[in-house]
Every structure is written in C-alpha cells, then in structure tokens.
Amino acid sequence: MVLESKGCPGGAGEVAVKWFEAVQTGLPMCILGAMFGPARLNTRKLYVLTTDLIPWAVRSGSNASCILNFYYEKRWEQTVESLRNEIGILPPPVIGV
C-alpha cells in the first residue's frame, strides 16, 4: 500500500514493487522478479512500467530508509502519505489509464 500507484495497470505495479525491493535489499529473488516479471505484460503495461514505474521505483528505493526496519503494525492510524514521507518514498506517479 505504501508503494501503490494511482491508476497502475495490473501486473506492472507488482513488478515495480520488485524493482523497489531489489534496490532496497539486493536479494536475488527480488532482482529476478524485477528482471523476468515484465515477460508476462502486454505492450501498454510494459510501456508504463519502463517509462513511469521503474524510474520511480529505483529513485524511491535509493532514497528511502530500509523498509524492513519499520514496525508497520504499530502505524495503522498513520496516513499512507505521512508514512511515505517518514520513510522517504517519493509520491508514486499518477498513471492515466
């Protein structure tokens, strides 16, 4: 939810999250998901992923604090925008569908 993008086409958002996770953690499963996840996307979704979502995910992953260090269960009352600001995640792109 912290990484959600408004109007993001299905599938592309999940791959963008893998890009964010790959930048943040460097784990092989995240890197492989980021590399091979786009194989199942159609042309329109692939275009949105490469032009909007991947650049945002890489910038956000590089800019944000380590998301593994946050105790999310104690933050249910906090707004998503406030949590994004605290962590350092850039506002997600608005995708026109």
Beta strands, then each sheet from edge to edge (+ up, - down):
end
